[in-house]
Amino acid sequence: MKKTGKKLFASLLALIMIFSLAACGGSPSKDEGGEVIFNVAIPGGYDTLNFFTTESSMVYDWLNIAYDCLITYDDEYNAIPRVAKDWTEENNVWTFHLRDDVYFSDGEQLTSADVKWTYEHAVDSYMYSLHASGFVSVECPDDFTVVFHCENAKPDMLYQIIPILPEHIWSGLEDVLSYEPAELVGSGPFIYSPERSGSGSTAFVKNAKYWGDVPAIDVLVFTEYNNSDAIAQALKLGEVDAAYTLEKTQLDALSSVSGIEAGAYASFGFEYLGYNLLDELCADKTIRYAVDYCVDKENVIEMSYGGLADIAYGAVNNDGFVYTPAEKRDLNIAKANELLDAAGYKDTDGDGIREKNGQKISLEVITASDRSSWQSATVNMLITNCQQAGIEIAWNPMEKTAMWDTCYDGNPDWQLILDGWGGDADPGTIMCIFQDYETLGYAGVSYQNPEFDAAYDLVYATADPAERARYIEDYQAILYEDCPYTFLCFDQSVQAINSAKWTGYKANSHGLFGNELYYNYCHLAPANG
């Protein structure tokens, strides 16, 4: 899934230190009716609440609390029951037995028919299509049993964080892809409240009739802020109770503040420099390799990410699946020059830019303008290092939507892009973007390699963990050899919470929020009782 609300890395520590360093005490927010309100600061807005078309990781979190799923995860991402009480698998047939006490917010009972409709249509969604694929049929022998007949072994069957939609609502829509929900009729622990939302806030009220742990808070509010400095200030002043995303600068400042718990957490995603393979220059692997050798990943991590990232050579950041090539293309400008020399790229006119057949190696890198302040360090490093290899780099920041519209499959009129992707708990998911761009893939660089597609298919054709790990290693090796992306790093997320006012929460390796778990939203409670 696309990452949104990424890093605005401005070094404004001096400004932050002006704020009071006193503990953020006081009581949790309450309205005139005495409701307990928990307010989360988020960076910017979102695209849509439509299950099928949203690309926002923030909305992914919201759908996970507004709807139920078959399973959820424990802290280590092992599947545990949610709507499904239990399940069995035999000969590629999965049988899930559902609870009989789950109801949607409009009073209709959730049954196997809702699960069947959701899974049969989720293949048309942006974020859930992979896990909803690979089925020959979905059957409902009774109201609380769902049987999935799979084409092959389906190792991601227990990575099914797919919100179950009410068939009686969605099946009557003329076009689910253009639908803009005014309300979310779900069975989850929270109910979206359009009445309380608006003016930069999105609100959910607790579902008092929820079959599971009814939330201790009455209202959950997500409030948009323009930048992470404003979020940090709001947290210190007690205007918000938690921060969904902060930066290294704020982590350093908040770590010394009594009453605030702040931390840096792993992500399932990665940051990259992408090459448009339809561009004549970028289609030459020699040029891609040369640029790759000019990238100083340690510099990128220190200057653009404040040290809160790990070097990446592949796309998978799940424990046990991180790829390390036998021969790394680490920073080596001399090697870049050697490759270009051998390929016949020479600077014949003395302007510092290599050319071949009259065409200069002049490339433009596009970034999202809302990321430009912190990405400037990466871009300037790229410009400087590539210049030493005889490669000219120009920089073109664009508004995010314009960038995505420009830098996408099938458009030949761009060259380089700096961006990031997010994944999920299934180590195979994130690599789906590199499938053949004319059929299934959406990496944005027009990548095609039948060998990669074959290796990817094997990942989803075996349930054996060791065998699967081998195939994941194989397809990352193919991708590293092809170099449609220069993988920069696995970035970390910074989150914080007012620990003086709140209790009942816990952080796992991937943080407090946005970690595919809904535990904290349901268990947060005022510290003073």
Secondary structure as UniProt FT lines:
FT   HELIX           13..17
FT   STRAND          29..30
FT   TURN            32..33
FT   STRAND          36..43
FT   TURN            51..53
FT   HELIX           57..66
FT   STRAND          71..73
FT   TURN            75..76
FT   STRAND          79..81
FT   STRAND          84..90
FT   TURN            91..92
FT   STRAND          93..98
FT   TURN            105..106
FT   HELIX           112..121
FT   HELIX           122..124
FT   TURN            129..132
FT   STRAND          135..142
FT   TURN            143..144
FT   STRAND          145..150
FT   TURN            155..158
FT   HELIX           167..170
FT   TURN            171..172
FT   TURN            176..178
FT   STRAND          190..192
FT   TURN            194..196
FT   TURN            199..200
FT   STRAND          201..206
FT   TURN            208..209
FT   STRAND          219..225
FT   HELIX           228..236
FT   TURN            237..238
FT   STRAND          242..246
FT   HELIX           248..254
FT   TURN            255..256
FT   TURN            258..259
FT   STRAND          260..265
FT   STRAND          270..275
FT   TURN            277..278
FT   TURN            280..283
FT   HELIX           285..293
FT   HELIX           297..305
FT   TURN            306..307
FT   STRAND          309..311
FT   TURN            319..320
FT   HELIX           333..342
FT   TURN            343..344
FT   STRAND          355..356
FT   TURN            357..358
FT   STRAND          359..360
FT   STRAND          362..368
FT   HELIX           369..371
FT   HELIX           372..388
FT   TURN            389..390
FT   STRAND          392..398
FT   HELIX           400..406
FT   TURN            409..410
FT   STRAND          416..421
FT   TURN            427..428
FT   HELIX           429..434
FT   TURN            437..440
FT   HELIX           450..459
FT   HELIX           465..482
FT   STRAND          485..491
FT   STRAND          493..498
FT   TURN            499..501
FT   STRAND          502..503
FT   TURN            509..510
FT   HELIX           519..523
FT   STRAND          525..526
FT   TURN            527..528
//
